[in-house]
């Protein structure tokens, strides 16, 4: 998990968890991302423009959760955040490193190493926090099965 922690702390001053949510609603969800008494110091919200209309009928919102100190343990916190956005109406939600997002490569093999969690309504939340497992052969297949939820 050291590569994951290094990537989350890339700017040196704070750690940033980037959560992406694809939903039919036009407005971002109003969430504090509080899980188990932990909440980010700051939440920045970005509505991502799908100029090519890759996801007809869905909008993607990025939530950057900034922490002075990451929650410990990290896994349950991340799972809770993914579950929250799905409970609010996201069809699919995922966690990715800075620079991982592209409408042309949503949940594909080409970005699998840069993604470390995925969830969808009615499906289990899956975290891939281990650096070696994230680079393994199973993770792209798991992401692909959730990608099908974006177009179905």
N, C-alpha and C positions, 0 to 999 in steps of 0.2 A: 504494500500500500504506500510505500515511500514515494513512488512516482506520482501517485494520485495526490498526496499531500503537497508535494513540491509544486504540482500544477495549480492546485487551489490557492497556493500562497505566492503566485508568480510575481506580484508587484512588491513583495517584501514587507509592506506595512499592514496589510490586512489579507484575510482569506476570502475568496469570492466563490460561491456556489452558483452556477448558472443553471437555472431550471427553465425548460422550454415546455409550453403547453399549447396544443392544437385543439381548438374548440370552435363550435359553430357561432358562438356569441361574438359580437363586435367589440365589447369592452373587456378590459382585463379584470380578473377576479380581485376583489378587495380582501386580501389575506395578510395576516401578520406573520405567517409562517412560524407560529409558536407550536412547539412540540415538546412535551415533557418538561415544560418550564423554561426551555431554551428558545430564544428568538434572535434573529439577526439584528445587528446594530443599525443596519440600513437596508432598505429594499429599493432597488431601482427597477423600473418597469419600462420595457421597450416593445412597442407593437411593430412586428417585422413585416415589411411590405413584400407581398408575393406578386411581383410585377408580371411574371409569366403565368400566373394562375395555376401553379402546380397542384395546389390543394383547393380545388374549386369547392366553395362552400365552407371552408375552414380558415380560421385566422390563427397565426402563431404569435404568442406573446412570450418574451424572455423576461424572467425575473432574476435579477442578480442579487443574491443574498450576501451581504458583506458582514464579516465577523472580525473582531479584534482577536478572538480566540475561538477556534472551531468547537462545536459541541462534542462532548465525549460521553458515551460512545457515538461515533459519527453515523454509523449505519442506521440505527433506529430513527435518528433525526431525519436523515435523507428519505427514508421510507415514508415517514409521516408527512413530509412535504409533498412527495409525489401523490400520496393518498389524498391529501387535502385538495389539490387541484383537480384530481379526477372526481372527487365527491362534489366539487363545484360545477362540473360539467365538461371538463376537458375530455376529449375522446382519447388522446394519447398525451403523455407527458414524459420527458426524459431529462437526464442530467448530462451536461457536456462541458468540456474544457473550453477556455477562451479560444476562439477561432474554429470551433467545430461545426458551426451552423452554416448550412447552405441549403436552399430549397431544392437544389439539384441532387443533394446527397443525404436526404432525410433518412436516418437510421439504416444506412447502407454499409456494406463491407468497407468502403473507402474511409469511413469515419469511425468505425467500430472501436478502435483503440482509444478514441477521444471521448467516448461516451461511457458512463459508469452507472447508469440506472435507467430503468424504463418502467412505465405503468400504463394501464388502460382500464377504462371502466369495465368491471366484470371479469377482470383478469388479474392474476397475482402481480405484485410489484417485484421486480427483479433488480438486485444491485450486483454490480461487478466491481468491487473495490480492490480486489487483488490484481496487481499489475500483470502477473503472468497469465492469469485466467482471462483477463480482458484482451490479451493478445492471442488467445487460443482460438481453436476452430469452432467451438460451440457458440461463443458470443455473437458473431455475425448472424447466425441462424436464428437465435433468440430475437435479436433486433429486427430481423426480416419478418418474423411472425407478427411483431407489433406494428411494423411499417404497413402491413396489409390492413390494419385498422384505420389508417389514414385515408385510404382510398375506398374503403368498403362502406 
